[in-house]
Amino acid sequence: MGPGRNYNGPVHRGSTALAPGYRVRLTYSAVRVLVTGATGFIGRAIVRKLLERGHEPIALVRTPSKRRFVPEGSAVFYGDVMAPESLLRPISLSDAVVHCAAIVDYGLYPAELVQRVNIYGTLNTLRMARECGIRKLVYIGSIAAYGTAGPQDGIRDEKSLETRPNRFSSPYELSKYRAAMAVIRHYPETVMVMPGMVYGPGSQIDALLRLVASGKLSFFIKGRNRVPLVHVEDVADATIIALEKAPPGQYLCVSDVIPLWELGLVLARVAGIRPPLFIGQGIVRFLAGPGPAFAKVFGLNPILNAYSVRMALGDWGLRSDRLRELGWRPRPLEEGLSYLLEGQRV
């Protein structure tokens, strides 16, 4: 019996009630894992991977309307990381916790809200897990915590989070840094998976990638800054490694680090089309002003603004040696991008 099931404290009901139609399976042959943010892009992939591995995911869902995004086969509890009491029952039924809930923001949300959810939501979840006796904690952070850098910084590893001055281009990056530092200080038993720019069907950058690969967007940024890419399924694989065998600490999760302009060439090569026309970074910074209108014309998420452009044009030379040493084998970039030709959707 897992440590979480030994909790003898009060059980809170109401928002934590098991979703209608689901029946608890009292089997202990597999690890039961609570996943916060289970309806998000990364969270759904993690839940699917847990099911494939024979684990029993418990999905934390904020509202009934989001339940449809949870992969079939997982338990569903309603709760909110900003309401710690709503976490008690699902955590008390779990053996491990994967905290994936966060606001991924590029200037669309109030900075104060981003800080509260990304910092205090994380601390609420880990505190409740510790109080319930959970011994395996996994936090899905972000490379945003490391801040942007320059070519002079070389290729950075996990140590750079604490040993170098960090430069942040948005409240989101700052929130992820503060959350990571709080986890290191207060919950050192946690395994921290820090994904790079996550792509895959349904990702925030999916629409942009599809426009370039289809030839509908014939230009691309002529940037020499390095971008760290990772497929969402490889993030899910890294999470499984974090759960099953990684000791506490930070694990950068980046499969490919290439110059930004080279990504345009890779997209063209995968799609079998002519390379895009490359435009200077100054033009992109200019377009960040009327960004929402530009996004509407091209059918993109409205994330083209000063924050997102500074982040996109920053240098993100990062490596994932620690994760690879544990057997993580991410797919090559061109293989990962092949879904653009198949029209897959999650």
C-alpha atoms as one frame of an Amber mdcrd trajectory, in Angstrom:
protein
   0.000   0.000   0.000   1.419   3.365  -1.024   2.316   6.010   1.529  -0.473
   8.306   0.433  -3.118   5.751   1.396  -1.948   5.755   5.012  -3.365   9.242
   5.569  -5.899   9.152   8.421  -6.897  12.813   8.517 -10.226  14.322   7.523
 -11.543  13.812   4.011 -12.847  16.964   2.328 -15.737  16.515  -0.047 -17.563
  18.846  -2.440 -15.123  20.051  -5.119 -12.925  17.025  -4.466 -15.663  14.478
  -5.111 -14.917  11.768  -7.638 -16.334  12.723 -11.010 -19.713  11.063 -11.773
 -19.472   7.766 -13.582 -16.016   6.806 -12.346 -15.537   3.913  -9.975 -12.421
   3.599  -7.820 -10.491   0.425  -8.545  -8.980  -0.837  -5.316  -5.912  -2.403
  -6.819  -2.354  -1.824  -5.675  -0.520  -3.570  -8.494   0.499  -0.235 -10.007
   1.481   3.196  -8.742  -1.348   5.700  -8.470  -0.174   9.093  -9.621  -1.976
  12.383  -9.130  -1.405  14.703 -12.086  -2.266  18.370 -11.650  -2.817  20.256
 -14.891  -3.997  16.977 -16.401  -6.174  18.713 -19.008  -3.296  20.783 -20.382
  -1.122  20.023 -23.387   1.712  18.410 -21.416  -0.532  17.021 -18.687  -2.621
  15.007 -21.144   0.507  13.452 -22.646   1.735  12.503 -19.172  -1.595  10.885
 -18.295  -1.538   8.879 -21.542   2.004   7.721 -20.866   1.140   6.682 -17.307
  -1.697   4.553 -18.655   0.633   2.958 -21.215   3.103   2.084 -18.452   0.434
   0.415 -16.344   0.224   3.126 -13.711  -3.077   4.522 -12.453  -3.310   8.260
 -13.122  -5.594  10.465 -11.064  -6.364  13.624 -13.010  -6.977  16.861 -11.140
  -9.527  18.908 -13.070 -10.631  22.424 -12.182 -14.134  22.325 -13.677 -16.484
  19.644 -15.061 -16.315  21.261 -18.504 -12.642  20.293 -18.765 -13.176  16.633
 -17.972 -13.584  15.833 -21.683  -9.868  16.581 -22.154  -8.783  13.831 -19.757
  -7.656  10.611 -21.470 -10.047   7.728 -20.933  -9.056   5.288 -18.216  -7.943
   7.729 -15.536  -9.719   8.727 -12.340 -10.928  12.315 -12.213 -11.113  14.576
  -9.172 -12.194  18.201  -9.169  -9.884  20.612  -7.422  -7.646  23.651  -7.749
  -4.011  24.101  -6.769  -4.957  27.511  -5.367  -7.385  25.792  -2.961  -5.129
  23.428  -0.981  -8.010  21.718   0.821  -9.332  20.502  -2.542  -6.101  18.549
  -3.059  -6.346  16.513   0.124  -8.548  13.655  -1.032  -6.909  12.926  -4.404
  -3.427  13.190  -2.872  -4.398  10.893   0.010  -5.317   8.233  -2.575  -2.018
   8.560  -4.433   1.469   7.102  -4.234   3.118   9.899  -6.205   2.340  13.419
  -7.399   3.238  15.051 -10.713   2.626  18.786 -10.516   2.082  20.087 -14.028
  -0.486  22.857 -13.467   0.723  26.327 -14.439  -0.134  29.408 -16.441   2.075
  29.495 -19.532   1.886  33.148 -20.381   3.261  35.518 -23.011   1.716  38.745
 -21.792  -1.960  37.766 -21.951  -2.567  37.405 -18.204  -2.036  39.826 -15.306
   1.495  39.420 -13.961   0.202  39.048 -10.399  -2.032  36.110 -11.386   0.839
  34.377 -13.184   3.057  34.753 -10.109   0.383  33.467  -7.726  -0.547  30.364
  -9.689   2.955  29.370 -10.753   4.607  29.945  -7.376   1.956  29.440  -4.719
   0.077  26.776  -6.661   3.308  24.787  -6.787   4.040  25.250  -3.093   0.443
  24.358  -2.152   0.647  21.103  -4.081   4.011  20.025  -2.708   3.083  20.980
   0.853  -0.103  18.909   0.761   1.784  15.989  -0.787   4.394  16.086   1.955
   1.745  16.307   4.669   0.038  13.230   3.193   3.278  11.270   3.258   3.923
  11.182  -0.478   7.572  10.337  -1.050   7.747  10.764  -4.830   7.221  14.332
  -6.001   7.740  15.441  -9.598   7.499  19.076 -10.625   7.177  19.946 -14.322
   8.901  23.305 -14.553  10.308  25.075 -17.600  13.539  26.290 -19.124  11.984
  29.725 -18.638  13.346  29.497 -15.086  16.891  29.750 -16.466  16.226  33.045
 -18.207  17.545  34.088 -21.585  21.262  34.233 -22.243  23.724  35.168 -24.951
  26.230  33.236 -27.058  28.912  34.195 -24.552  27.186  31.988 -21.980  27.906
  28.831 -23.974  25.868  25.679 -23.442  24.313  25.750 -19.989  23.335  22.878
 -17.715  21.239  22.560 -14.558  23.846  24.274 -12.363  23.330  27.543 -14.208
  19.986  28.054 -12.451  21.779  28.959  -9.226  25.270  29.986 -10.318  24.783
  32.728 -12.906  22.825  35.997 -13.144  19.463  35.263 -14.734  17.873  37.625
 -17.250  14.103  37.471 -17.570  12.048  38.908 -20.401   8.590  38.377 -18.882
   6.700  37.894 -15.601   6.198  34.269 -16.689   9.932  33.556 -16.769  10.382
  35.235 -13.406   7.535  33.205 -11.915   9.088  29.933 -13.090  12.461  30.942
 -11.656  10.973  31.835  -8.287   8.939  28.629  -8.234  12.010  26.519  -9.031
  14.103  28.219  -6.363  11.321  27.748  -3.811  11.141  24.038  -4.652  14.915
  23.675  -4.269  14.859  25.449  -0.929  11.736  23.991   0.673  11.163  20.656
  -1.111  14.610  19.274  -2.017  13.137  15.769  -2.297  11.418  16.822  -5.533
  12.441  15.717  -9.026  12.243  18.746 -11.330  11.746  18.161 -15.063  12.464
  21.372 -16.998  11.172  21.106 -20.599  12.326  23.342 -23.428  10.067  24.720
 -26.157   7.490  21.954 -26.369   6.044  21.134 -29.777   3.622  18.547 -31.088
  -0.008  18.373 -32.258  -1.973  21.044 -30.411   1.011  22.922 -28.955   1.069
  26.712 -28.644   3.505  26.919 -31.553   1.676  24.287 -33.603  -0.235  26.785
 -35.760   2.960  28.657 -36.617   4.810  25.472 -37.529   1.933  24.351 -39.735
   1.807  27.683 -41.555   5.511  27.491 -42.368   5.409  23.799 -43.322   2.410
  24.380 -45.609   4.067  27.314 -47.338   1.265  29.695 -46.312   3.733  31.679
 -44.235   6.639  32.206 -46.601   8.991  34.015 -44.214  10.872  33.051 -41.064
  13.078  34.836 -38.538  16.762  35.120 -39.406  17.888  34.503 -35.859  21.222
  33.033 -34.814  20.003  32.554 -31.261  19.619  28.945 -30.195  16.165  27.458
 -29.571  15.654  24.376 -27.354  13.008  22.032 -28.729  11.381  18.911 -27.327
   8.390  16.859 -28.458   5.534  16.599 -25.964   5.723  12.789 -25.980   9.405
  13.005 -25.041   8.451  15.246 -22.099   6.021  12.524 -21.024   8.804   9.920
 -21.326  11.060  12.121 -19.192   8.321  12.331 -16.579   8.094   8.546 -16.422
  11.859   8.392 -15.868  11.499  11.027 -13.151   8.853   8.912 -11.445  10.483
   5.532 -11.790  14.192   6.076 -11.275  15.432   9.674 -11.118  16.893  10.878
  -7.816  15.836  14.336  -6.585  17.208  17.334  -8.458  16.855  19.266 -11.702
  16.667  17.661 -15.128  16.696  19.816 -18.228  14.474  18.274 -20.906  15.696
  19.422 -24.319  16.163  17.182 -27.355  17.449  19.604 -30.018  19.200  22.958
 -29.702  19.544  24.672 -33.076  19.808  28.243 -34.377  16.394  29.763 -34.951
  16.981  30.262 -38.685  17.842  26.574 -39.034  14.408  25.629 -37.708  12.944
  27.338 -40.791  15.119  25.161 -43.029  14.193  21.995 -41.131  10.480  22.759
 -41.512  10.916  23.276 -45.253  12.894  20.055 -45.567  10.302  18.035 -43.656
   7.487  19.470 -45.758   9.376  19.194 -49.051   8.923  22.856 -49.912  11.230
  25.737 -50.779  13.040  27.355 -47.848  11.267  30.396 -46.421  12.361  33.979
 -46.929  14.322  35.062 -43.874  13.545  38.427 -42.284  15.575  40.358 -39.741
  14.871  40.408 -36.018  14.136  44.135 -36.178  11.100  43.491 -38.351   9.823
  40.904 -35.883  10.231  43.334 -32.999   8.286  45.900 -34.998   5.471  43.414
 -35.657   5.217  42.757 -31.910   3.383  46.100 -31.633   0.356  45.132 -33.732
   0.847  41.500 -32.721  -2.782  40.604 -31.853  -4.047  41.935 -35.189  -1.289
  40.052 -37.043  -2.180  36.861 -35.185  -5.835  37.236 -36.107  -5.043  37.575
 -39.817  -2.915  34.417 -39.848  -5.056  32.409 -37.433  -2.375  32.221 -34.741
  -2.664  32.281 -30.994  -2.399  35.978 -29.997   1.030  35.625 -28.401   3.048
  37.896 -30.668   4.014  40.740 -28.354   7.065  42.257 -26.711   7.314  39.477
 -24.110   7.044  36.569 -26.526   9.424  38.158 -29.042  12.087  38.802 -26.406
  11.783  35.209 -25.255  11.863  33.826 -28.815  14.912  35.886 -29.736  16.800
  35.080 -26.555  19.562  32.489 -26.601  18.626  29.177 -25.006  21.734  27.024
 -25.278  20.866  24.222 -22.843  21.725  20.538 -22.619  20.069  17.489 -21.043
  22.993  15.260 -20.132  21.565  14.232 -16.749  18.318  12.989 -18.252  20.078
  11.148 -21.074  22.287   9.378 -18.530  19.106   7.864 -17.086  18.135   6.437
 -20.474  16.072   9.253 -21.960  16.117   8.915 -25.744  14.133  11.703 -27.435
  13.179  11.471 -31.090  15.184  13.409 -33.715  13.664  16.759 -34.652  12.691
  15.846 -38.215  10.965  12.704 -36.981   9.164  14.693 -34.313   7.946  17.235
 -36.876   6.637  14.569 -39.260   3.174  14.916 -37.722   2.848  18.172 -39.689
   2.474  16.091 -42.833   0.072  13.603 -41.322  -2.433  16.181 -40.013  -2.570
  14.481 -36.623  -4.447  16.048 -33.738  -4.580  15.096 -30.097
